[in-house]
Amino acid sequence: MSDPNVPDDEELDMAAAMGIDKQLNQAEIDNLLDFGDRPGQGGMQPGVDAIQRLVNSTTINKDRLPLLDIVFDRMVRLLNGSLRQLTSGNVEATLVRVDWVRFSEFLDTIELPALIGVARAEQWDNQILVSVNSSLIYCMMDVLLGGRRSRPGRVEGRAYTSVERKLTERLVKTILQDLTQSFAPLTKVDFLFDRLEVNPQFAAITRGTNAAIRVRIGIEVDGRHGHAELVIPYATLEPVRDKLVQMFMGEKFGRDAVWETHLRSELQRTRLDMIAVLHQMEVPLAEVLAWKKGTSLKLRISPDNQVILVSGETPLFAGRMGQRSENISVKIDTDLDTRGELIDGLLSH
């Protein structure tokens, strides 16, 4: 079935024969380019939809950093104990989800009103965010100040009081402290509280198009629910990315202790060429240039001087030179304790 908005070939030929300059309107151009609305698309234009999918395809997958799941799971376990100690009540923290988003998407999805804590990762020289929604704020207020256990009514258009901000700051610091302990087995990093913000635009710590990891933590206090969100830009994790890509804690790449021990034992059985250095002296360049065939060099040493046995540039032994069965030999008197350095140098290559 042909589209009534698109002129067919007979109409175009008839218009040309009559000398009519047929001009297409915008609707006809959109239909020709397949940009028109289609059933089931809800008005979405295919061209715009394709561009949107192309942009979203650059979002980073969290599976590229497997150890992050272990870190956040450990943080939630620590947070359960910390919150129970903070509130002296029955508190249950759960890891709701971990996903990768663009930073602008996180700012757009913050459930207002909320308080957003900005923190610094000292050793990584970057920042992270901790967002606490209003339900959790009012819930912690009632628990910590001995208020009613009933569900509080929604308060619209009211700014947070200094007491609410102070208690939220205490909660954010508790989350940051547990996050620091969670990263401790991997690396040394301190997450330090910086400030609280109410407007998400003032909490922008990176560009809106940059990727970030968002961790939602559900917190239940005395039957009332709230949540906190932890947002870490991907650039913040870059200094420790080589450790986060491991599949399990303590994984080593390119290093095998068993093979290294075997290689060390085989190297100790290897034949090694050594040079016996009888004496070393410095001679002026002018004198060296005057040397000719048959020139004698006076070393000015005695027969009791020590001889140094060298492999490459590493001195190994010191001894005295003598003669055994018509062969010149060296009797080792001192071990210079540099054999380990020689083997370690060979292993490193």
C-alpha positions in Angstrom: 0.0 0.0 0.0 1.5 3.3 -1.0 1.7 6.3 1.3 -0.8 9.0 0.3 1.6 11.7 1.4 4.3 10.6 -1.1 3.7 11.5 -4.8 4.1 8.5 -7.1 5.9 8.4 -10.4 2.8 9.1 -12.5 2.0 12.3 -10.6 5.6 13.5 -11.1 5.5 12.7 -14.8 2.2 14.5 -15.2 3.4 17.5 -13.3 6.5 17.7 -15.5 4.5 17.4 -18.8 2.2 20.3 -17.7 5.3 22.4 -16.9 4.5 22.5 -13.2 7.5 22.7 -10.9 6.5 20.2 -8.2 7.9 21.1 -4.8 7.7 18.7 -1.9 6.5 19.9 1.5 8.2 19.0 4.8 5.8 16.0 5.4 6.6 14.5 2.0 10.4 15.0 2.6 10.1 13.3 6.0 8.3 10.3 4.5 10.8 10.0 1.6 13.7 9.9 4.1 11.8 7.5 6.4 11.6 10.1 9.2 7.9 9.9 9.6 6.0 8.5 12.6 5.3 4.8 12.6 2.8 2.8 14.6 4.3 1.5 17.9 7.1 4.1 18.0 5.2 6.7 20.1 6.3 9.5 17.8 10.0 8.7 18.0 11.8 9.5 14.8 14.0 6.7 13.5 16.9 9.0 12.7 16.9 10.6 16.2 16.5 7.2 17.8 19.5 5.9 15.9 21.6 8.8 17.0 20.4 8.4 20.6 21.4 4.7 20.5 24.8 5.5 19.1 25.4 8.0 21.9 24.3 5.6 24.6 26.4 2.8 23.2 29.5 4.5 24.5 28.4 4.0 28.1 31.0 2.0 30.0 30.0 -1.5 31.2 30.6 -2.1 34.9 31.7 -5.7 34.2 35.1 -4.3 33.1 35.9 -3.7 36.8 34.8 -6.9 38.5 36.3 -6.1 41.9 34.0 -3.2 42.4 31.2 -5.5 43.2 33.3 -7.0 46.0 34.2 -3.6 47.3 30.6 -2.3 47.4 29.3 -5.6 49.0 31.9 -5.3 51.7 31.0 -1.6 52.2 27.3 -2.6 52.8 28.3 -5.2 55.3 30.4 -2.6 57.2 27.6 0.0 56.9 25.1 -2.3 58.7 27.3 -2.4 61.8 28.1 1.3 61.6 24.5 2.4 61.3 23.4 0.2 64.1 26.1 1.7 66.3 25.1 5.2 65.1 21.3 4.8 65.7 21.3 2.2 68.5 18.4 0.6 66.7 17.5 -2.0 64.1 19.0 -0.8 60.8 19.3 -2.9 57.6 21.3 -1.7 54.6 21.1 -3.5 51.3 22.9 -3.1 48.0 20.0 -2.3 45.6 22.0 -1.9 42.3 25.3 -0.9 40.7 25.1 0.7 37.3 27.1 2.9 34.9 25.5 6.2 33.9 26.5 9.5 32.5 27.0 12.1 35.2 24.3 14.4 33.7 21.8 11.5 33.9 22.5 11.1 37.6 21.9 14.8 38.2 18.6 14.6 36.4 17.3 11.6 38.3 18.0 12.8 41.8 14.8 12.7 43.8 14.4 16.2 45.2 14.5 17.4 47.9 17.8 15.8 48.8 21.1 16.6 50.3 24.2 15.8 48.3 27.5 15.4 50.0 30.7 16.2 48.1 33.8 14.3 49.2 37.5 14.2 48.2 39.5 11.0 47.4 42.8 12.3 48.7 45.2 9.8 47.2 43.4 9.9 43.8 43.2 13.7 43.7 39.5 13.6 42.7 36.0 13.8 44.1 32.9 11.6 44.6 29.2 12.3 45.6 26.9 10.8 48.3 23.2 11.7 47.8 20.7 11.1 50.6 17.0 11.4 49.8 14.5 13.2 52.1 12.8 10.0 53.4 16.1 8.7 54.9 16.9 12.2 56.3 13.6 12.5 58.1 13.8 8.9 59.2 17.3 9.4 60.7 16.1 12.6 62.4 13.3 10.8 64.2 15.5 7.9 65.3 18.5 10.1 66.5 16.4 12.7 68.2 13.8 10.3 69.8 10.9 11.4 67.6 7.8 9.4 66.6 8.2 6.2 64.7 5.3 6.9 62.4 6.0 7.8 58.7 6.5 11.6 58.4 4.4 13.7 56.0 6.0 15.1 52.9 7.3 18.6 53.4 7.3 20.7 50.2 9.1 23.9 49.7 10.9 23.9 53.0 14.7 24.3 53.3 16.6 21.8 55.4 17.3 23.1 58.9 20.8 23.2 60.4 20.1 20.2 62.6 19.0 18.1 59.6 22.0 19.2 57.6 24.3 18.3 60.6 22.8 14.9 61.1 23.0 14.2 57.3 26.6 15.2 57.3 27.2 12.7 60.1 25.5 10.0 58.0 27.5 10.8 54.9 30.8 10.7 56.9 29.8 7.2 58.2 29.3 6.0 54.6 32.6 7.5 53.5 34.4 5.9 56.4 33.1 2.4 55.5 33.9 3.1 51.8 37.5 3.8 52.9 37.7 0.5 54.8 36.3 -1.3 51.8 39.0 -0.1 49.5 41.8 -0.8 52.1 42.6 -4.4 50.9 43.2 -3.0 47.4 44.8 0.4 47.9 45.3 3.2 50.4 42.7 5.9 49.9 40.9 8.3 52.2 37.5 9.7 51.4 37.1 13.0 53.3 33.9 15.0 53.6 34.0 18.4 51.9 30.5 20.0 51.9 26.8 19.5 51.5 24.7 20.8 48.6 21.0 21.1 48.0 21.0 22.1 44.3 22.4 19.3 42.1 23.9 21.9 39.8 26.3 23.0 42.5 27.4 19.4 43.1 28.8 19.0 39.6 32.3 17.4 40.0 32.8 16.3 36.4 31.4 17.0 32.9 27.9 15.8 32.3 28.9 13.5 29.4 31.5 11.7 31.5 30.8 8.2 32.7 30.3 7.5 36.4 29.3 4.5 38.5 26.2 4.8 40.6 25.6 2.7 43.7 22.1 2.7 45.3 22.0 1.6 48.9 18.6 0.9 50.5 18.4 1.6 54.2 15.5 0.4 56.4 15.2 1.9 59.9 12.4 0.7 62.2 10.2 -0.3 59.2 10.7 2.9 57.3 12.7 3.0 54.1 15.1 5.4 52.4 18.1 5.2 50.2 21.5 6.8 49.6 23.3 6.9 46.3 27.1 6.9 45.9 28.4 8.3 42.6 32.1 7.8 41.6 33.2 9.3 38.2 35.2 6.9 36.1 38.1 9.2 36.0 38.3 9.0 39.8 38.9 5.2 39.6 41.6 5.5 36.9 44.5 5.4 39.4 43.4 2.0 40.7 41.9 0.6 37.5 44.7 -1.9 37.1 43.6 -3.5 40.3 39.9 -3.3 39.8 40.1 -5.3 36.5 41.2 -8.4 38.4 38.7 -11.2 38.7 39.4 -11.8 42.4 41.3 -10.2 45.2 45.1 -10.7 45.1 45.1 -11.9 41.4 48.6 -11.6 39.8 49.3 -11.2 36.1 52.4 -12.5 34.5 54.0 -13.9 37.7 54.2 -17.5 38.7 56.0 -18.3 41.9 56.4 -22.1 41.0 57.9 -21.3 37.6 60.1 -18.6 39.1 61.5 -21.1 41.7 62.2 -23.7 39.0 63.9 -21.1 36.8 66.1 -19.9 39.7 67.3 -23.5 40.3 68.0 -24.1 36.7 70.0 -20.9 36.4 72.2 -21.9 39.3 73.2 -25.0 37.3 74.1 -23.0 34.2 77.7 -22.7 33.1 78.9 -19.1 33.5 81.9 -17.4 31.9 84.0 -15.3 34.4 86.9 -13.0 34.0 89.7 -12.7 36.5 90.8 -9.1 37.0 94.3 -8.9 38.3 94.5 -5.2 38.6 92.9 -2.0 37.4 94.7 1.3 36.9 94.1 4.7 35.3 96.4 5.8 32.5 96.4 9.3 30.8 95.1 9.3 27.3 98.2 10.8 26.0 100.3 7.9 27.3 97.8 5.4 25.8 98.1 7.1 22.4 101.9 6.6 22.7 101.7 2.9 23.2 103.3 0.7 20.5 103.7 -3.0 19.8 106.0 -4.4 22.6 105.3 -1.7 25.1 105.5 -3.0 28.7 103.0 -1.9 31.4 104.1 -1.8 35.0 101.1 -2.7 37.2 103.0 -2.1 40.4 101.4 -5.0 42.3 102.8 -7.8 44.5 102.1 -11.5 44.1 99.8 -11.4 47.2 97.3 -9.0 45.6 93.8 -10.3 45.4 92.2 -11.2 42.0 88.5 -10.3 41.4 86.3 -12.7 39.5 83.7 -10.8 37.5 80.7 -11.9 35.4 79.7 -9.2 33.1 79.8 -6.2 35.4 79.0 -8.0 38.6 81.9 -9.0 40.9 81.4 -12.4 42.5 84.5 -13.6 44.3 87.9 -12.5 45.4 91.0 -14.8 45.6 94.7 -15.2 45.0 96.3 -16.2 41.7 98.5 -19.3 41.6 99.5 -22.3 39.4 98.1 -25.8 39.4 99.2 -28.6 37.0 100.8 -26.1 34.6 97.6 -24.0 34.6 97.1 -20.6 36.0 94.4 -20.9 38.7 92.6 -18.7 41.3 92.0 -19.8 44.9 88.8 -18.2 46.1 89.2 -16.6 49.5 86.1 -14.3 49.8 82.5 -14.6 48.6 81.3 -11.1 47.7 77.6 -12.0 48.3 76.4 -10.7 44.9 75.2 -13.9 43.4 71.6 -13.1 44.4 71.8 -9.8 42.5 73.1 -11.6 39.4 70.3 -14.2 39.5 67.6 -11.5 40.1 69.0 -9.6 37.2 68.7 -12.6 34.9 65.1 -13.3 36.1 64.0 -9.7 35.4 64.9 -10.2 31.8 
